[in-house]
Amino acid sequence: MDRSKTFRKRTDIEKISREAIAKVRWERIRNLKNLEFIIDVAHSAAEERNVSRFNSNFFSKFSENDELHLPWYIILPESKIKSLFDLLVSFLYLYFAFVIPFRIGFYTQSTNEELIPHETVFEAILLIDILLNFFCAYYENSVLIYDLRLIAKKYLLNRFILDTIAIPPFYVLNANLYWLKISRVLRVNLFLRWIENSTLTKNFINDTLLKDQYTKDLFFKLLYFVQAVLITCHCIACIWYYITTLNFDTPDKTWLLGAEYPTTDLYVRSLYWTAVTFSSVGYGDITPKNNGEYIYAMCIEFVGIMFFAYLMGNVSNYLSNFQLTDETANERERELERWLLMLDGFRHDKTMPQQLTTKIRDYFHGCWSKDNSYICSSDFMLKLPYALREELKEFLFSDVVKKFSIFFEGMSKHLVYSLASLMKHKWVKSFETMIVKGTKSTEIYFINTGSVMVGKKEIGYVTKLLSGSYFGEYSLFKVPYDFDFTAEGETSVFYFPIIDFKTWIKKCEFNYYSFALLSYKRHLYFTKEFDKTYNTTDDNEAFQDERIEEEVFNENLNHEEEEEFNILLERVKEPEPTGCTPEEKEELLNKIKAQAKEIEKLQKMYESDIKKIISAVELMTNGKEQAAYELLTEI
């Protein structure tokens, strides 16, 4: 009896546990769906309010202090004066990278203990550079850092100690202390880095020399590599001679064999030995003569083997990638290049500026280096910052906007380019009617080339609209047209749906009163002209060519017309009908029921799996591991 009660209690506990687990699981699913809905609403609100522009402004690189109200002593990375000073500093580091090893290896002890006048001036310039580094703002994850404490912390942890130790002329006290300056060899890349990143040279390189990003990367990698080879061989040659100075007592037991040569000849011979040894050729005309030289020669040979193995591997890799870019480039690169190619071909009359293309490419390369989620989407336009997106839209649609400036008058720049991006193009055959009398137009049309006649087919046409004009916007009032709009000849038109137009003017909070008033006046103008033409003459051939539409702008509405306009204006504010027929409602209801059954089936499946897991745990507790394993495999 007690066992049966215990079993029932246990069963009840398991049932309550399963119900609790199921409730928690479905609560999580509900929360996720709510979160998804909130994100969608946030995206819509951001698009309506153009919130993305604030993100763009925050992460943009400022060129003027007044936008951030920076202190006067903060030096921006884009400063041209600072860039020129960095060029001077990079030249000095390049100079010291070759001079310091040479002085250590070839200059005599007496020379090293003398103050070098011109280098004292160079040291003063580098000291100024050290001081300026405490006031130079920098970018971290696209954010401008201009706090002095953060600037100082970064510099102190990186280069401050080595840069400072190399400044004082300690070699005057002891010639061996000239080794303290050897750290400057590590800064030899500053010159090439300045050429690659400076705003003074970057645009010139991108626009004239290296227009392709892949070629640019390969070019600079090769430059860095050549520079590394030269400075490495130079240092090896200097140390090769320096070893001979350590054997003062037995100069005939060095690779010089006791011979004396001018400093220039000594350097050339050392560099020659470095080249043949480092490249693993080894002619044998200059050979080591003591243990120190033997050990040094073996080290250089091993380093040379690894160096040239690395060189061959990278060169072959770069060449293969250069020849097979399309095959080896990753998917996101190909998608971006295809998109840029499509944009470049969008306009047949002009090509996209290289500077704009570079900006877009650099932006996505920067994003991909920090966030791999960009590889999962090809919707590049939406991911562009607001400012760059508007610049791209301006390039693509500026001519269209200028041509139809009457339509876009009074609209914000964002609304104008958003509407222009919706435009599609088509050719209309001669005498093809685009809007039939008594029907409402679903699109707004813009005449690119050709002309469109306005009137009634059975009676005649009263006027025609030329290139740069538009029609179809009167259907915004949800009333049918009283006229036919027929192409006079083969006509090129742009168009976009009225429903999209209403969506965008609502998003951008556009005050459409003036636009609606102009639309009403234009329709009123067509009506008056038609009545005046065909009620005063029986000649159906009467045709007014090229009416001046400026009259429409200046006419005032009378009382009756104003009342009619106000009624029509209220119709614009009415929500759009769903257009859902009873059959469509029934079909939608059936889909919902089917989805509900799928959810119920899924829930039962999960409950069944949970029961199996609980049973498997009980079997494992009782030592029946094989049965538990078989039960788990059924899930």
Buried (B, 14 or more C-beta within 10 A) or exposed (E): EEEEEEEEEEEEEBEEEBEEBBEEBEEEEEEEEEEEEEEEEEEEEBBBEBBBBEEBEEBBEBEEEEEEEBEEEBBBBBBEEBBEBBBEBBBBBBBBBBBBBBBBBBBEEEEBBEEBEEBEEBBEEBBEBBEBBBBBBBEEEBEBEBEEEEBBEBBEEEBBEBBEEBBBBBBBEEBEBBEBBBBBBEBBBBBBBBBBEBEEBBEEBBEEEBEEBBEBBBBBEEBBBEBEBEBBBBBBBBBBBBBBBEBEEEBEBBBBEEEEEEEEEBBEBBBBBBBBBBBEEBEEEBBBBBEBBEEBBEEBBEBBEEBBEEEEEEEEEBEEBEEEBEEEBEEBBBBBBEBBEEBEEEBEEEEBEEEBBBBBBBBBBEBBEEEEEBEEEBEBEEBBBBBBBBBBBBBBBBEBBEBBEEBBEBBEEBBBBBBBBBBEEEEBEEEEBBBBBEEBBEBBBBBBEBBBBBBBBEEBBBBBBBBBBBBBBBBBBBEBBBBBBBBBEEBBBBBBBBEBBBBBBEBBEBEBEEBBBBBBBBBBBBEEBBEEBBEEEEEEEBBBEEBEBEEBEEEEBEEEBEEBBEEBBEEBEEEEEEEEEEEEEEEEEEEEEEEEEEEEEEBEEBBEEBEBBBBBEBBBEEEBEEBBEEBBEEE
